[in-house]
Amino acid sequence: MANSFNAAPDWCIEILSPQQNQTKVDAKADRQRIDTALARGDRDRAINENEHRTFRETFQPLLAEVARSWQRLEKISTGAIAAEPEYPTGLS
């Protein structure tokens, strides 16, 4: 520290030039931007995890239904079962 003097055995006072003071202000602003970006990232991650969980809860039963439909089509194509509607509509 070129512009410093000891005020007490465990204290050191540094005299900053105007340019050094601006650098410290810039560093503080950068840290605030980083903290804001980190908070935004945490919030976005929580939103993404919630959307992903909802997607899995919806999509997995849909895939199971598609698998059951393919199994039924395979049974129909091999003649193992008759080609009747799986879900009767009540219409003749």
C-alpha atoms as one frame of an Amber mdcrd trajectory, in Angstrom:
protein
   0.000   0.000   0.000   1.789   3.083  -1.235  -0.514   5.706   0.295  -0.969
   4.261   3.760   0.111   4.880   7.313  -0.269   2.964  10.539  -2.687   4.598
  12.959  -2.232   1.940  15.631  -0.381  -1.357  15.848  -3.283  -3.259  14.256
  -4.801  -0.460  12.117  -3.722   0.709   8.697  -5.329   3.641   6.891  -5.032
   3.769   3.119  -5.468   7.013   1.236  -7.135   6.240  -2.073  -6.731   8.184
  -5.253  -9.986   9.096  -7.053  -9.345   6.307  -9.592  -8.883   3.684  -6.860
 -12.084   4.835  -5.170 -13.985   4.367  -8.449 -12.509   0.877  -8.771 -13.858
  -0.034  -5.332 -17.273   1.394  -6.247 -17.220  -0.613  -9.506 -16.319  -3.773
  -7.586 -19.253  -3.215  -5.220 -21.629  -2.698  -8.160 -20.274  -5.851  -9.819
 -20.868  -7.819  -6.612 -24.445  -6.519  -6.445 -25.027  -7.596 -10.065 -23.585
 -11.027  -9.295 -25.794 -11.397  -6.214 -28.852 -10.375  -8.247 -27.966 -12.867
 -10.989 -27.468 -15.638  -8.426 -30.832 -14.902  -6.816 -32.510 -14.871 -10.240
 -30.802 -18.169 -11.087 -32.010 -19.763  -7.840 -35.552 -18.559  -8.532 -35.454
 -19.807 -12.133 -34.117 -23.183 -10.998 -36.976 -23.579  -8.501 -39.496 -22.726
 -11.220 -37.839 -25.173 -13.634 -37.820 -27.978 -11.058 -41.515 -27.405 -10.354
 -42.385 -27.458 -14.065 -40.280 -30.599 -14.582 -41.972 -32.382 -11.676 -45.402
 -31.450 -13.070 -44.355 -32.683 -16.532 -43.182 -36.031 -15.130 -46.380 -36.475
 -13.127 -48.437 -35.851 -16.266 -46.274 -37.519 -18.886 -45.549 -40.828 -17.136
 -49.235 -41.866 -16.906 -49.650 -40.825 -20.550 -46.741 -43.065 -21.598 -48.254
 -45.939 -19.608 -51.549 -45.454 -21.458 -49.760 -45.438 -24.828 -47.953 -48.668
 -23.869 -51.263 -50.314 -22.930 -52.740 -49.215 -26.275 -49.804 -50.699 -28.206
 -50.127 -53.959 -26.266 -53.827 -54.079 -27.095 -53.097 -53.425 -30.791 -50.520
 -56.218 -30.784 -53.060 -58.633 -29.267 -55.662 -57.583 -31.854 -53.191 -58.032
 -34.735 -52.238 -61.548 -33.567 -55.905 -62.488 -33.069 -55.493 -62.995 -29.332
 -58.468 -60.721 -28.666 -61.352 -59.363 -30.728 -61.157 -55.824 -32.078 -63.760
 -54.328 -29.765 -63.552 -50.830 -28.389 -61.607 -50.729 -25.170 -63.915 -48.026
 -23.898 -67.479 -48.803 -25.065 -69.389 -45.661 -25.875 -72.807 -47.223 -25.443
 -73.690 -46.460 -29.067 -74.702 -49.253 -31.443
